[in-house]
Amino acid sequence: MSIINTFAGGPLDRASDRRTDADWIAAQRAKPDTRVIPYYRLQPLVTPGGNAIGWLPAAELSEFLGADLPCIFMGLDTAGVAHFALDVTGVEDAPTLEPFRGAGRFMDLRAIALRLPLGDPSTLATGKAVLDWHARHQFCAVCGSRTAMRMAGYMRKCGNQDCNAEHFPRTDPVVIMLAVRGDEALVGRQKSFPPGMYSALAGFIEPGENIEEAVRREIFEEAGIRVGAVHYHSTQPWPWPSSLMIGCFADAETTEIHIDGNELEEARWVSRNLLAAAYRGETGTGVLLPPPMAIAHQLLKTFIEQG
Ligand SMILES: [Zn+2]
């Protein structure tokens, strides 16, 4: 059975074949029952209780949908109703934003992800990642001219007729992994972690590498451990700003740790029993696990359950 991590498994049909049909997209935006999720500074609107997406009917947002604000087609629900994400960050006039504040609150996605129905964090992650990409790609990476949104938010096109370069939302692959040796797993901590927290090692895949090679390189660079076989576990979209976490286990072939001192302040082997105790929340283990929304938590949970 495949594992669906937080920020994956969104319920909407992306209907990507409709993105190039500008007339159809415009017609959906004009429908009063079309649903829109506003974002302010990349924080989505959530209901006052903080446990549901703050979808608003397009009829209430005509003023904003008529303005030239970034707006992305998110997809269709099972009833065929179109859903959009709208970036209202450019609306700096506080009173203008009051209708949104009346409907709920703008909140950080990480603070609410686990309070939302399954799959909804994925919808919000899509909106956040794509809106953030637009904010970061106002200019052409080829010639420096201004770019403009196309394909209902899934492309930006250079405005320079001699260039015409097309740019697409990016996803950056990251490997995140546990090296395993018998009943022990390799974990590390960064200086920025809360006291006692240990997690899986991680790093970006580089051009010309496959997943296995990136896993082997990162573990050796960060902890000095050589690993052999690499086993895929699951993946997780992580929209800060645009990562795809690829979770793996790796068979360790050496045991002596040498940390690089840059990325990690400590790496250590921990036993399955100690991790299990930490997972149960027992005190005195000295080990705090990453929160359940993180794929590292799911890797550690799988390792514990394999015992
Ligand atoms: Zn260009």
Residues whose N, C-alpha, C, O or C-beta is under 5 A from the ligand:
A	BS01	ZN	C140 V142 C143 G144 S145 C158 N160 C163 N164 A165
